[in-house]
Amino acid sequence: MKKMFENVRRRFNAATDKHDAEMPLTIKNYILLIVGFVVIVIGMALMTGGGSDNPEEFNYAMFSWRRITLAPLLIVGGFVFEIYALLKKF
């Protein structure tokens, strides 16, 4: 596991372009933006479901810990990470 993270870190540090000094956002910023977007999408996917097939029957699964706590935290964390990715200067 540690070796896998080391390979990811090495590839991230090697991501450069010859025009990076001229641009306000570098390739690394775009990689971080994609990671933040994926976190937001995962949070949205965790929030789905919980409905009932029968309108006469109430399903309490709609108020599970995953939908009420975990998913909103992931979405807000993803947006905070997006702001960090935009402001980070490499």
Buried (B, 14 or more C-beta within 10 A) or exposed (E): EEEEEEEEEEEEEEEEEEEBEEEEBBBBBEBBBEBBBEBBEBBEEBBEEEEEEEEEEEEEEEEBEEBEEBBEEBBEBBBEBBEEBEEEEE
